[in-house]
Amino acid sequence: MNRGMAQAVYATLLLICLLAAHSAAGIFIVDSRPSGEYCGGYMSLVNGRITVHPATSKFDISLDVFGEKYCCKEEKYSYNETTGQMFLDGVNDPNDCLGTILRDNGLKLSVTYLQGEDVILLDFDVVTVKLSRCS
């Protein structure tokens, strides 16, 4: 075996060992997108729950704001893996559930996923709600 081929084999084996070690340690990350259920609140005044479905780029959201309950299913989003920003694709559509709630209450919403913490931030300009994995 020539030297170039030996180096390629060595590099491949090293990569396989590194991937196996990361996987065994539970730190192997395939995708930087949020997935599953996230829950949280702000001073018991605002509570939220999001279920993110990355395969369809949709999420379900339930909010309890000062006792008013809101629920929207299959909200479309686009995700920027560099910034963690989740853009609400239908928010300007007059028939969009979440967009209607935001407009009716004079609110804006920015959604950001912090991969390192595995949390979703719902920033309503007046308050930011931090959602962690539901237990």
ABEGO torsion letter per residue (X at the ends): XBAAAAAAAAAAAAAAAAAAAAAAAGABBABABBBEBBBEBBGGABBBBBBBBAAAGBBBBBBBBGGBBBBBBGBBBBBBAAAGBBBBAAAABAABAAAAAAAAAGBBBBBBBBAAAGBBBBBAGABBBBBBBBX
